[in-house]
Amino acid sequence: MTDFIEITDLSAPELAPYFQLTTRQMRSRQRPENALFVAESPHVIEAALEAGCAPVSMLLEKKQALSHPALMARFSETPIYTAPREVLKSLTGYELTRGILCAFRRPAPVPAERILSTARRVAVLEGIVDPTNVGALFRSAAALGMDAVLLSPTCCDPLHRRSARVSMGAVFRISWAVLGGEPWPNSAMEELKGHGFAAAAMALSQSSVNIDDPALLAEQKLALFLGTEGNGLAAETIAQCDYTVCIPMAHGMDSLNVAAAGAVAFWQLGRGGF
């Protein structure tokens, strides 16, 4: 039978991931063996467990535990902390989705080289900092035939609580890695070209080709670049890509939100990955 620990001391170190530590502090680059992330909602927690992530503790409303007996059974040896909904909201500063949070050990990073050695279609996210957009892009990439998602070093962490929740657990179901380093994008392009990938920039340009361009569709390996909210891809990134690609627009519109544009692009260009 699962034992529940009623929250009484908010300064206890075991509660730090929920109340005290920032996302940056939890990543703990100096001591990666101690790095953590927090997953929210039963669906995302189940996806993390299925991916082999090791749970550290859980925080939830006790009534939610009674609503999810099968999930609770998987945490029989993990500390489970409980409190009423109003207490949890006052402590965390937000309404918990389905009233459940779980802290996990952060998995070891996957080298981009390992992904590129077998992938055919990859999404490359450059400087996208909104966790909602990152989560939505992961969900679309997983659902619409992309093999992996690669991120510039300046992107939002896919294991950010909101990113993982918006992705509906896709951050645990599709391969991902940080691509390249400094100088960006030179190092990223070198790695992609070394594995035989053509690079396509989603951007508005006089030289843009439509997303259904036959030459683009015929590429055996394709890396699709999507840029940061507002400014889009850096000019240098666009210049180093083999294609500049646009989605035809109607009613005088010139572009879509990056998450929506990604979904359209993944559907058109990622279908070969099914």
C-alpha positions in Angstrom: 0.0 0.0 0.0 1.3 3.5 -0.9 2.1 5.7 2.0 1.5 9.5 1.7 3.5 12.2 3.4 1.5 15.2 4.4 3.4 18.4 3.7 4.3 20.2 7.0 7.8 21.7 6.4 8.1 23.6 3.1 11.9 24.2 3.7 12.6 20.4 3.6 15.3 19.8 0.9 13.3 17.0 -0.7 10.6 19.6 -1.7 13.1 22.0 -3.3 12.3 20.9 -6.9 8.7 22.0 -6.5 9.1 25.2 -4.4 12.6 26.5 -4.4 14.8 25.5 -7.4 14.6 27.2 -10.8 14.7 25.2 -14.1 18.4 26.3 -14.5 19.3 25.1 -11.0 17.6 21.7 -11.5 19.6 21.1 -14.7 22.8 21.2 -12.5 25.4 21.1 -15.3 28.2 21.0 -12.7 26.7 17.8 -11.2 24.6 16.2 -14.0 24.1 13.1 -11.8 21.9 15.3 -9.6 20.0 17.0 -12.4 16.2 16.9 -12.2 13.0 17.9 -14.1 9.4 18.1 -13.0 6.6 16.5 -15.0 3.0 17.6 -14.6 -0.2 15.5 -15.2 -0.7 11.7 -15.2 -0.3 11.5 -19.0 3.1 13.2 -19.0 4.3 11.3 -15.9 3.3 8.0 -17.6 5.3 9.0 -20.7 8.3 9.8 -18.6 8.1 6.4 -16.9 7.7 4.6 -20.2 10.9 6.3 -21.4 12.8 4.9 -18.5 13.1 8.1 -16.4 13.7 7.5 -12.7 11.3 9.2 -10.3 12.5 10.9 -7.2 9.3 12.0 -5.6 5.7 13.0 -6.3 3.6 15.9 -5.1 -0.2 15.9 -5.4 -3.6 16.3 -3.9 -4.5 13.3 -2.0 -7.9 12.9 -3.8 -6.0 12.7 -7.1 -4.0 9.7 -5.7 -7.3 8.0 -5.1 -8.4 8.7 -8.7 -5.2 7.1 -10.2 -4.6 3.9 -8.3 -2.7 2.2 -11.2 -0.3 5.2 -11.4 0.2 5.3 -7.7 1.1 1.6 -7.7 4.1 2.4 -9.9 5.4 4.7 -7.1 5.2 2.3 -4.2 8.9 2.9 -3.4 8.9 6.7 -4.2 8.1 9.4 -1.6 4.7 10.9 -2.3 3.9 14.3 -0.7 0.3 15.5 -0.4 -1.6 18.7 0.5 -5.0 20.2 -0.3 -5.5 21.9 -3.7 -5.6 25.4 -2.2 -2.4 24.8 -0.3 -0.6 23.5 -3.4 -1.8 26.5 -5.5 -0.5 28.9 -2.8 2.8 27.2 -2.7 3.5 26.7 -6.4 1.8 29.8 -7.6 -0.3 28.0 -10.2 -3.1 25.6 -10.5 -1.8 22.1 -11.0 -3.0 20.2 -14.0 -4.9 17.2 -12.6 -3.3 18.0 -9.3 -0.1 15.9 -9.8 3.6 16.8 -10.1 6.5 14.3 -10.2 10.2 15.0 -9.9 12.5 12.8 -12.1 16.2 12.3 -12.5 17.2 14.0 -15.8 18.2 11.4 -18.4 21.7 11.6 -19.8 21.8 13.8 -23.0 21.8 12.1 -26.3 24.6 13.1 -28.7 23.3 14.7 -31.9 25.7 12.5 -33.9 23.8 9.4 -32.7 20.5 10.8 -34.0 21.9 12.0 -37.3 23.4 8.7 -38.1 20.0 7.1 -38.5 17.5 9.9 -39.1 16.1 11.1 -42.4 13.9 14.0 -41.4 14.8 16.3 -38.5 13.4 19.6 -37.1 16.0 22.1 -36.0 14.8 24.8 -33.6 16.9 27.9 -33.4 16.5 30.1 -30.3 12.9 29.3 -29.6 12.4 30.3 -26.0 8.7 30.0 -25.3 8.1 26.6 -23.6 4.6 26.4 -25.1 5.9 26.7 -28.6 8.7 24.2 -27.9 6.1 21.7 -26.5 3.8 22.2 -29.5 6.6 21.7 -32.0 7.6 18.5 -30.3 4.1 17.2 -30.3 3.7 18.0 -34.0 7.1 16.6 -34.9 6.3 13.3 -33.2 2.8 13.0 -34.7 3.7 14.1 -38.3 6.6 11.9 -39.2 9.8 13.7 -38.2 12.5 11.4 -36.8 14.0 13.8 -34.3 14.1 17.4 -33.0 17.5 19.2 -32.7 17.9 22.4 -30.7 20.3 25.3 -30.8 22.0 25.9 -27.4 19.8 28.9 -26.9 16.5 27.0 -27.1 14.1 26.5 -24.2 14.7 23.2 -22.4 12.2 20.6 -23.7 11.9 19.1 -20.2 10.7 22.4 -18.9 7.4 21.6 -17.0 5.2 23.5 -19.5 7.0 22.2 -22.6 6.6 18.6 -21.5 2.9 19.2 -20.7 2.0 21.0 -23.9 3.8 18.3 -25.9 1.5 15.7 -24.2 4.6 13.7 -23.4 6.1 13.8 -26.9 9.4 15.1 -25.4 9.8 11.5 -24.1 8.6 9.8 -27.3 10.8 11.4 -30.0 14.6 11.6 -30.0 16.1 15.0 -29.4 19.5 16.6 -28.8 21.2 19.9 -28.6 23.0 20.5 -32.0 26.3 22.3 -32.4 27.7 25.0 -30.2 29.7 28.1 -30.9 29.9 29.6 -33.4 26.3 29.0 -34.3 25.1 28.1 -37.0 28.5 27.1 -38.4 29.1 24.1 -36.1 25.5 22.9 -36.6 25.7 23.1 -40.4 29.0 21.3 -40.4 27.6 18.4 -38.4 24.4 18.2 -40.5 26.3 18.3 -43.9 28.8 15.7 -42.5 25.8 13.3 -42.2 24.5 14.0 -45.6 21.6 16.4 -44.7 20.3 19.2 -46.9 19.2 22.2 -44.8 16.0 24.1 -45.4 15.2 27.4 -43.7 11.5 28.3 -43.0 11.7 32.0 -43.9 10.3 34.7 -46.1 12.7 35.6 -48.9 12.7 36.6 -52.6 14.4 33.2 -53.3 11.9 31.1 -51.2 10.5 28.0 -52.8 7.1 26.6 -51.9 6.9 23.9 -49.3 5.7 21.4 -52.0 8.8 22.1 -54.3 9.7 18.8 -56.0 13.4 19.1 -55.4 12.8 19.7 -51.7 10.5 16.7 -51.4 13.1 14.5 -53.2 15.8 15.1 -50.6 16.8 11.8 -48.9 17.9 13.6 -45.7 16.4 16.9 -44.8 16.9 19.2 -41.8 14.1 21.8 -41.4 15.1 25.0 -39.6 12.5 27.0 -37.6 13.5 30.3 -35.9 12.8 32.2 -32.8 9.5 33.9 -32.1 9.3 37.4 -33.7 12.6 37.6 -35.6 12.6 34.2 -37.1 15.9 32.6 -38.2 19.1 34.5 -38.1 20.2 35.8 -41.5 23.4 33.8 -41.3 21.5 30.6 -40.8 19.3 31.3 -43.8 22.4 32.0 -45.9 23.9 28.7 -45.0 20.8 26.6 -45.8 20.4 24.9 -49.1 16.8 26.0 -49.4 14.6 28.8 -48.1 11.1 27.6 -47.8 7.7 29.3 -47.4 4.2 28.2 -46.9 1.8 29.9 -49.4 -0.6 32.3 -47.5 -4.1 33.6 -48.2 -6.1 36.7 -47.2 -3.0 39.0 -47.0 -1.3 37.0 -44.2 2.5 36.7 -44.5 3.3 34.1 -41.8 2.1 31.7 -39.1 3.1 31.3 -35.5 6.2 29.1 -35.4 4.3 26.2 -33.8 1.6 26.3 -36.5 4.2 26.7 -39.3 6.1 23.7 -37.9 3.0 21.5 -38.0 2.3 22.4 -41.6 5.9 21.8 -42.6 6.2 18.5 -40.7 3.1 17.2 -42.4 4.3 18.1 -45.9 8.0 17.2 -45.5 8.0 14.6 -42.7 5.6 12.1 -44.3 8.5 10.2 -45.7 9.5 9.3 -42.1 6.3 7.2 -41.5 
